[in-house]
Amino acid sequence: MFPKVTRRRCLAVAASALAAALCAGQHSAASGTIPSPQGQAAPSGQAAASTFRVMTYNIHHGEGVDGRVDIERIAALIRGERADLVALQEVDKGVERTGGRDLPAELASLTGMTCLFRNNYAFQGGEYGNAILSRFPVRRWTNTLLRMLRPGEQRGVLQAVVDIGGRDLLFLATHIDYRPDDAERLTNVKQFREVLAEYGKMPALFGGDFNDAPGSRTYEAMAALFEDVWVKAGDGVGFTIPSREPNKRIDFLWLSHGAPLRAIRAWVPRSEASDHLPVVAEFAWTGAATAGRACAGSDR
């Protein structure tokens, strides 16, 4: 079963019976294979640009520090940074506080990118979760709900295998628990290890709001699986929250150990479009194309 995918000009596409089929089973892990986004010029197998840009951004359902919900501001920042892959957190779809709007569809239309969204948490009559924006062809994608240790917001990790110049990359997006006790965050990191194992040796980039800072147990557990891209390529402290006067780094881009990718540079754009700041990094492939094609026909 294919999950619902939001694409450019998707607002003009009739939902009808197909939508019901696509939306079935939204609280289980969904997977599928989809074509490249409409309006994009690089079909699978063609050479990509020599570098590409990745962003992670907690968009706070599009609400800026001025209290206004303005998705165009979010999209303008993404366009301005020329991001090719974006991990988004706190995304609303049909939620009362954002007027029942379909924010994934709007972001797809405003950026011209493929948008993948999966509901993690029923909220105010709608859906709430993570999203991924991609300029690259998406070969397949899925969502995994994370284990909860106590009542609260259901979390998830969204996964997409994208084709970048004929090479597969696993791109993940998440937003994990915020409470002072780190037990659930540590449990989630253990589950991330399980998710990664399902993709074998495929190189991975992981963006998200991890609600813990460098030096924490959560950070150290993630660092056992990934390299902190900011440490490799950033300059300065890299604080991401609060956006007006940032004093803490809890939003990260992580690169799997041994991945044939080089982080060229990383930066934190200034913006008041959300209560968080985004993190952006530029990457280039290194070495020969050897990874990622073995499982192309699988469900994952």
C-alpha positions as CSV (number, residue, x, y, z in Angstrom):
1,M,0.0,0.0,0.0
2,F,1.4,3.4,-0.9
3,P,1.3,6.2,1.6
4,K,-0.2,9.5,0.7
5,V,2.3,11.8,-1.0
6,T,1.9,15.6,-1.3
7,R,3.4,17.0,-4.5
8,R,3.5,20.3,-6.4
9,R,0.1,21.2,-7.7
10,C,-1.4,18.6,-5.4
11,L,-4.0,21.0,-4.3
12,A,-5.6,20.7,-7.7
13,V,-5.7,16.9,-7.7
14,A,-9.0,15.3,-6.8
15,A,-8.9,13.0,-3.8
16,S,-12.0,10.7,-4.5
17,A,-11.7,7.0,-3.8
18,L,-7.9,6.9,-4.2
19,A,-7.4,9.1,-1.2
20,A,-9.3,6.7,1.0
21,A,-7.1,3.9,-0.1
22,L,-3.9,5.8,0.4
23,C,-4.8,7.0,3.9
24,A,-5.8,3.6,5.3
25,G,-3.7,2.3,8.2
26,Q,-2.1,5.7,9.0
27,H,-1.0,4.7,12.5
28,S,1.1,1.7,11.2
29,A,4.4,1.9,9.4
30,A,3.6,2.7,5.7
31,S,5.9,2.3,2.8
32,G,5.9,2.8,-0.9
33,T,7.7,3.9,-4.0
34,I,6.9,7.2,-5.7
35,P,8.2,9.0,-8.8
36,S,10.2,12.2,-8.9
37,P,8.4,15.4,-8.0
38,Q,6.5,17.2,-10.7
39,G,8.4,20.1,-12.2
40,Q,11.8,18.7,-11.3
41,A,14.5,18.1,-13.9
42,A,16.6,15.2,-12.6
43,P,14.9,11.8,-13.0
44,S,16.5,8.7,-11.4
45,G,19.9,7.8,-12.7
46,Q,20.9,11.2,-14.1
47,A,23.8,13.1,-12.7
48,A,23.0,15.4,-9.8
49,A,24.7,18.6,-8.8
50,S,28.2,18.2,-7.4
51,T,26.9,19.2,-3.9
52,F,23.5,19.2,-2.2
53,R,22.0,21.0,0.8
54,V,20.2,19.4,3.7
55,M,18.1,21.3,6.4
56,T,16.4,20.3,9.6
57,Y,13.8,22.7,10.9
58,N,11.2,22.6,13.7
59,I,8.6,24.9,12.2
60,H,6.3,25.2,15.3
61,H,3.3,24.6,13.0
62,G,4.3,27.7,11.0
63,E,3.9,30.1,13.9
64,G,6.6,32.7,14.3
65,V,7.7,34.6,17.3
66,D,5.2,37.3,16.3
67,G,2.4,34.8,16.9
68,R,1.3,34.7,13.2
69,V,1.0,31.4,11.3
70,D,2.8,32.1,8.1
71,I,3.8,29.1,6.0
72,E,5.0,31.4,3.2
73,R,7.7,32.6,5.6
74,I,8.8,29.1,6.2
75,A,8.8,28.2,2.5
76,A,10.7,31.4,1.7
77,L,13.5,30.5,4.1
78,I,13.7,27.0,2.6
79,R,13.9,28.4,-0.9
80,G,16.4,31.1,0.1
81,E,18.8,28.5,1.6
82,R,18.4,26.4,-1.6
83,A,17.8,23.2,0.5
84,D,17.4,20.0,-1.4
85,L,16.3,17.8,1.5
86,V,14.4,19.1,4.5
87,A,13.5,17.3,7.8
88,L,10.5,19.2,9.3
89,Q,9.1,18.8,12.8
90,E,5.8,20.0,14.3
91,V,3.8,19.9,11.1
92,D,0.0,20.3,11.2
93,K,-2.6,18.8,8.8
94,G,-6.3,19.6,9.4
95,V,-5.6,20.9,12.9
96,E,-7.9,23.4,14.5
97,R,-5.1,25.9,15.7
98,T,-4.0,26.3,12.0
99,G,-7.5,26.6,10.6
100,G,-7.7,23.0,9.4
101,R,-5.1,23.7,6.7
102,D,-3.0,21.1,5.0
103,L,0.5,22.4,5.8
104,P,2.3,19.6,4.0
105,A,0.4,20.3,0.8
106,E,1.1,24.1,1.1
107,L,4.8,23.5,1.7
108,A,5.0,21.3,-1.4
109,S,3.2,23.9,-3.5
110,L,5.3,26.8,-2.2
111,T,8.7,25.0,-2.5
112,G,8.1,22.9,-5.6
113,M,9.3,19.8,-3.7
114,T,7.9,16.4,-3.0
115,C,6.5,16.4,0.6
116,L,6.1,13.2,2.6
117,F,4.0,13.4,5.8
118,R,2.8,10.8,8.2
119,N,0.5,11.4,11.2
120,N,2.1,10.5,14.6
121,Y,-0.4,12.1,17.0
122,A,-4.2,13.0,16.7
123,F,-4.5,16.6,17.8
124,Q,-7.3,19.1,17.7
125,G,-9.3,17.2,15.1
126,G,-6.4,16.7,12.8
127,E,-2.9,15.2,12.3
128,Y,0.4,16.2,13.7
129,G,3.9,14.8,12.9
130,N,7.1,15.1,10.9
131,A,7.5,15.8,7.2
132,I,10.3,15.5,4.6
133,L,10.7,17.7,1.6
134,S,12.8,16.4,-1.3
135,R,14.0,17.7,-4.7
136,F,15.3,14.3,-5.4
137,P,13.3,11.2,-6.6
138,V,12.0,9.3,-3.6
139,R,12.4,5.6,-4.2
140,R,10.4,4.5,-1.1
141,W,9.4,5.8,2.3
142,T,7.9,4.7,5.6
143,N,7.2,5.9,9.2
144,T,7.9,4.1,12.4
145,L,6.1,5.0,15.6
146,L,8.5,5.3,18.6
147,R,8.1,3.4,21.8
148,M,6.5,5.4,24.7
149,L,7.4,4.8,28.3
150,R,4.5,6.9,29.7
151,P,1.5,8.8,28.5
152,G,2.2,11.8,26.2
153,E,2.6,12.8,22.6
154,Q,3.2,9.9,20.3
155,R,6.5,10.4,18.4
156,G,7.8,8.9,15.2
157,V,10.7,8.6,12.8
158,L,10.0,9.3,9.1
159,Q,12.3,7.6,6.6
160,A,12.8,8.1,2.9
161,V,15.3,6.6,0.5
162,V,16.2,9.2,-2.1
163,D,18.1,8.9,-5.3
164,I,20.9,11.5,-5.6
165,G,22.6,11.1,-8.9
166,G,22.1,7.4,-9.0
167,R,23.1,6.8,-5.4
168,D,20.7,5.9,-2.6
169,L,20.6,7.9,0.6
170,L,18.5,7.2,3.6
171,F,17.1,10.4,5.0
172,L,15.3,10.4,8.4
173,A,13.3,13.0,10.4
174,T,12.2,12.9,14.0
175,H,11.2,14.9,17.0
176,I,11.7,13.2,20.4
177,D,10.5,13.7,24.0
178,Y,11.2,17.0,25.7
179,R,10.8,16.1,29.4
180,P,13.7,16.4,31.9
181,D,13.9,12.7,32.4
182,D,15.8,11.3,29.4
183,A,14.6,7.7,29.7
184,E,12.3,7.9,26.7
185,R,14.9,9.7,24.5
186,L,17.4,7.0,25.2
187,T,14.8,4.4,24.4
188,N,14.1,6.2,21.1
189,V,17.8,6.2,20.2
190,K,18.0,2.4,20.7
191,Q,15.0,2.1,18.3
192,F,16.9,4.3,15.8
193,R,19.6,1.7,15.8
194,E,17.0,-1.0,14.9
195,V,15.6,1.2,12.1
196,L,19.1,1.8,10.6
197,A,19.8,-2.0,10.7
198,E,16.9,-2.5,8.3
199,Y,18.7,-0.6,5.6
200,G,22.0,-2.4,5.8
201,K,25.0,-0.3,4.9
202,M,23.0,2.4,3.1
203,P,24.5,5.9,4.0
204,A,22.1,7.9,6.2
205,L,21.5,11.5,7.1
206,F,19.2,12.2,10.1
207,G,17.7,15.5,10.9
208,G,15.5,16.4,13.9
209,D,14.8,18.1,17.2
210,F,16.3,15.8,19.8
211,N,15.4,18.0,22.9
212,D,18.9,17.4,24.4
213,A,22.2,19.3,24.1
214,P,25.8,18.2,23.4
215,G,27.2,16.4,26.4
216,S,23.9,14.8,27.4
217,R,23.3,11.1,27.5
218,T,21.0,11.4,24.4
219,Y,23.7,13.2,22.5
220,E,26.4,10.6,23.4
221,A,24.1,7.7,22.4
222,M,23.4,9.4,19.0
223,A,27.1,10.0,18.6
224,A,27.8,6.3,18.8
225,L,25.7,5.8,15.6
226,F,26.4,9.1,13.8
227,E,28.7,12.0,13.3
228,D,27.5,15.4,14.4
229,V,27.6,17.4,11.2
230,W,27.9,20.7,13.1
231,V,31.1,19.4,14.8
232,K,32.5,18.4,11.4
233,A,31.5,21.5,9.4
234,G,29.9,24.2,11.5
235,D,31.5,27.4,12.9
236,G,30.7,28.7,16.3
237,V,28.1,27.4,18.9
238,G,25.3,26.5,16.5
239,F,22.5,27.4,18.9
240,T,19.0,26.9,17.5
241,I,16.6,27.8,20.3
242,P,14.9,30.2,21.1
243,S,15.1,31.8,17.7
244,R,15.3,35.4,18.8
245,E,18.1,34.9,21.3
246,P,19.3,31.3,20.9
247,N,21.3,29.8,23.8
248,K,21.0,26.1,23.2
249,R,21.7,23.5,20.5
250,I,19.0,20.8,20.4
251,D,18.4,20.6,16.6
252,F,20.9,18.4,14.8
253,L,22.0,16.9,11.4
254,W,23.7,13.6,11.9
255,L,25.7,11.6,9.3
256,S,26.1,7.8,9.6
257,H,29.6,6.6,10.4
258,G,31.5,5.6,7.2
259,A,29.1,7.2,4.8
260,P,30.7,8.3,1.5
261,L,29.7,11.9,2.1
262,R,31.7,14.9,3.0
263,A,30.2,17.7,5.0
264,I,31.5,20.9,3.4
265,R,30.0,23.5,5.6
266,A,27.1,23.9,8.1
267,W,25.3,27.1,9.2
268,V,22.3,28.3,11.2
269,P,20.2,30.9,9.3
270,R,18.6,33.6,11.4
271,S,14.8,33.9,11.2
272,E,11.8,34.5,13.4
273,A,9.5,32.4,11.4
274,S,9.5,29.7,14.2
275,D,10.6,29.4,17.8
276,H,13.5,27.3,16.5
277,L,16.2,28.1,14.0
278,P,17.0,25.7,11.1
279,V,20.3,24.0,10.6
280,V,21.6,23.7,7.1
281,A,24.6,21.8,5.7
282,E,26.1,21.3,2.3
283,F,27.4,17.8,1.3
284,A,29.3,16.1,-1.5
285,W,29.6,12.4,-2.4
286,T,33.0,10.9,-2.0
287,G,34.4,7.7,-3.6
288,A,32.7,5.3,-6.0
289,A,29.0,4.6,-6.0
290,T,28.8,1.3,-4.1
291,A,26.0,1.6,-1.5
292,G,22.3,1.3,-1.4
293,R,20.9,-0.6,-4.4
294,A,20.6,-4.1,-3.0
295,C,17.3,-3.6,-1.4
296,A,15.6,-1.6,-4.1
297,G,12.7,-4.0,-4.5
298,S,11.9,-4.4,-0.8
299,D,9.2,-2.8,1.2
300,R,11.6,-0.6,3.1
